[in-house]
Amino acid sequence: MGPCTGAGRARDELVTAGVPVSPVLSQAEMLVAEHFRATGTVFDDAHGTATMGHPLRYRHHPATVPGEVPPLAEGVEHVPAWESAGEL
């Protein structure tokens, strides 16, 4: 492989050589990329703002979308109990 003049050429040469490649995106680019919305990594929160979810998918312990946090003034009786993690 000769010297590369840009990211596009480097990617093309790696693909031609059979090397799996992927772009490195900023968080702003990820928030607008359709792929991440389709996989649920990016979603709109309750206020309609694009939000990053958990990027990994676990078979036995799926990540959940965080809910609203109650104000501290409401006391601990309003905080949900931790769910059992079950068998590891």
Secondary structure, 3 states (H helix, E strand, C coil): CCCCCCHHHHHHHHHHCCCCCCCCCCHHHHHHCHHHHHCCCEEECCCCCEEECCCCCCCCCCCCCCCCCCCHHHCHHHCCCCCCCCCC
